Amino acid sequence: MQVVVPIITPFTKDGKVDINALKDHVKRLLELGVDVIFLNGTTGLGPALSKEEKKETLKAVYDVTHKVIFQVGGLNLYDVFELVEYSKEFDILGVASYSPYYFQRLPEKWLVNYFNDIISKSEQDFFLYNYPAATGYDISAKVVGKIHGLKGLKDTTQDLAHTLEYKIVNPNLIVYNGSDSLIYYSLSSLDGTVASFANHSPHIISAMRKLIKEGKREEALKVQMLINMLLDAIRKYGQLSATYYMVEIMLGYKVGYPRPPIYPLTDDEVKMLKSEVEPLKRKLEDIISGIYG
């Protein structure tokens, strides 16, 4: 029942990775109950990072914790291999990759080859990252069975049955769902959740996990419903960008800025976001205070 955070990548105003802000954010998330850092994923703007920036973020996070899954996927397979080779210098939990995106209608055997090629180069455990809405490919449970040496899988879909199918077909596979609206169900029926929401509200997810462990599922579902309401508010402003500002709203500290093409919110947008979020924040804090006394 792990809480995995696809951590944001903090940037300075001039677009450079803010290493100190990244390290500080990792420390705080671990203190608040996060188990694993998923690095350079979608929320971390991984597809918009250079390979050198990806190396830079790995080194920075590893200075804080070895509990890291390092996302290496990309369209240039030789850059991917270079990142895999670089990861061998670190005692991390594993590397991950999404499907090659942009090129439509790749034969299934090429997708299988892509993952098998990465695994053949890696000394780390390998996690497949399935995100069909972003990549255009849905790597089914049947296809996963043709990929040799998988340790685990992150499935970013709204369909819990789809995610459960991986576990049914491959019982030894570590399986996470990556949808924030399914955090409760992921914690209840899978190996855990990969939650963007954990960037700004790890304490809320930790409280939900505690309720589930204690068998207080009705109360845990109430937390999920409030999370869904928060998500509705956040998504109005562009979730990838709004997540940066939510860290300050929910946790009280800044984590820098996003970087175009994910543009920062305007001052007015931040004010409107805060006004919508604050009442829900208070409700969640009341629940948490009741759980922890």
N, C-alpha and C positions, 0 to 999 in steps of 0.2 A: 504494500500500500504506500508506494513512494510518491512524494511530491517533487516533480522535476520542473524546473523553470527554464523556458527558452529565453535566456536573459537578453535584455536590450543592450545595444552597444551605445554607450554615451559618446557624444561628439562635442567638440568645442564649437564656438560660433563660426570659426573659419573652416570647419569640416574635418578636423583631425580627431582621431580616436582619443578620448580622454581616459588614459590608463588609470589615473588615480581615482577618478569617479567610478570606473568599472570595478576596481579592487574593493573600494568602500561599499559598493552596492552588493557585491558577492558576500562580503563579511556579514552585512546586515541581513541578507536573505537567509543565510545559514543559521544565524542566531534566531530567526523567527520560524524555523521549522522546515525549510527547504532541504531536500536530501541530495539532489543532483543538479548540476548546472549543465544545461544543453546550450552549447556555444555556437554562435553563427547560424542559428536557424532563421526562420522567417521574421520573428519578432526582433531578432538581433540584426536584421537587414543583411543577412549573410550573402544573398545573391548580389548585393551592391558593394560588397567589400572586396578589395584586392587580395590576392593570396598572401602578400606581405602583411596586410592588416589582419588577416586571419591568424597568421603566425604570431603576430603581436598580441592579439587578444588571448590566445592560448597561453602564452608565456605569462601574461599578467594574471590570468585567473588561476593558473597553476601555482603562482606564488602564494595564493590564499588556500587553495584546496585541490586535492587530486580527484575529487568526485565530479569529474567532467566527462561529458560526451561531446566530442569535437566534430562538428558538421563540416565535411570537406567537399560536398558535391558541387558540380559545375559542368559547364559544357566543354571545357578544355580538359580532357582526361589526363593529360600530362601534368597540368597544374594540380589536379586532384592527387595524382601519384606523388607529387612533390610534397603536398600537405600530409599525405599518409606517411611518407618517409620522415618528415619532420616530427610527426606525432610519436615516433618511436623513442624520442628523447625524453618522453614524459610518461610517468606511471599513472595513466588516466584510466577511466572505466571503459572507454572505447571510442571508436570513430563512427560517424553516421554519414549517410548520403541520401538525398532525394533522387528521383529519376531525372535523367537529362530532359530539360524542358525546351520549349520553343519549337523544336522539330517535331511536326505532327506525324502520326501514323508510323512510328518506328515499329518494326516487327517485334513481336514478343521476345524472340530469341535474342535480339540485340539488347533489349532491356535486361534480360537475364545475364547476358555477357558483361554488360556494364557493371553490375553489382559483383559478379564473380571475379571480374578483373581487379576491382578495388580490394576485395577480400584477399585475393592471391598476393597482393602487395603488402598487406597489413599484418602486423604482429599483435595488434590490439583486437579486442572483441569488436564485432561490427553490428551496427543497428541500422536497419532500413527505415527511411523516412518517407512514408506514403502520404502525399498531399495532392490528390487528383485535381482539386480546384485550381491549384497554382501551376502544376506541371503538365496537366493534360493527360496524365496516365494514372490508372488505378491498378496498382500491383495487387492482384487478388491473392487469396490464400493458396489457391492452386499454383500460381506462378511463384509464390514465395517458396513452395516446396522444391522448386528447381534451382534455388539459390543456395549454395552449399556453404555452411559455416556461419549462419546467422546466429547472433546472440539474442537480438531483440528487435522490436519494431515499434515505431511511432506512427499511428494512423490518425491523420487530421481529417476527420469527416464528422458529420452530424448524425451518422447512422451507427448506433451502438452495436446493432446486430452484425454489421459489416466488420467492426473491430473484433467482436467476440469470435467470429469465424476463424480468424488467425489462430486464436487460442485453442479452438476445437480441433482444427486440422493439425496444429503444431503445439501440443501441450507443453513442451519444454521451452518454448519461446517466451521471452519477457515481452509483454504486450502492454503498450500505453495508448490511450486515446488523447488526442491533442485539442479537443474542443472544450472551451471554457464553460459552455452550457451543459456539459456532461461530466463535470468534475465529480459530483456525487456518485454517479453511476460507474465512473472509471475507478474510483477508490473502492467501491463496493464489489465490483465484479472482475476487475483486471489487476495487473501488477502495480498500477498507479496511474497518475495523470501527468501529462505535460501541459502545464497551464500558463499561458501568457499572463493571466490574472495574478499569478504569484509574484510578478515583478513589483506590484504595488500593494497586494493584499495577502502575503504569505501567511500572516497570522490568522486570517479568516479561513483559509483552506486548512491550516493546522487544527483550528477549532472544529471544523467540519469532520476532519479525520478522527478526532477524539470522540465526537458524538457517535460516529459510525462504530468505532471500536467498542464503545460502551453500550451498543445496541439501541441508541436513541435516534432511530432513523427518521422519525417524523420531524424532530428538531433539526436534523441535518438537512432534510429536504427544504425546510424553511430557509436555511442559509443559502441553499442553491437557488431558490426562487428570488431572493434578494440579490444574489450575484447576477442572475439573468436580467434583473431590472437595471443594475449598474451597467451591465454590458450594453443594454439598449441605449442608455445615455451616452456612453463612451463612443459607440460606433457612429453616432451622428457627426462626430468631429474628425473621424478617421482614426480607427483604433490604434494603428501603428504609431502615429504621432501622439495621440492623446495619452498613451501609456506612460510617456515620459513625464507628463504633467500630473498624472495620477499618483506617481510615486511621491511627489511633494504633498499632494492633497491627503493621501492616506498615511504616509509614513513620516512626513515632515522634513524631508531633505531633497535637494536637487540632484538630478542625474544628467545634467547637460541637456543636449538637444538632439533631435533626429537630424538626418542629413538628406537633402534632396537626392532623389525624387520624392522622398517622404518629408514634406515641408513642415516647419514648426507651426503651431497654432498662433493665431493673433492674440493680443492681450484681451480683446473682447471675447474671443472664443474660450480662452482660459477661464474668464470670469463666469461665462454662461455654464461651462462644464462644471465648475466648482459649485455653482448654485444648484445644479441638478443633482450632484453627487452627495452633497453634505447631508441632506435628510436621510439618505440610504446608509451613509457612513455611520450616522448616529444609531440607527436601528441595529446595524451589524455590531457596533461596539457594545450595545446593550446586551446582545446575545452572548458575545464573547465574555463580558464581565460576569454574566450568569454562569458560564461554563467554568471559568477559572476562579470565580469568587472574588 
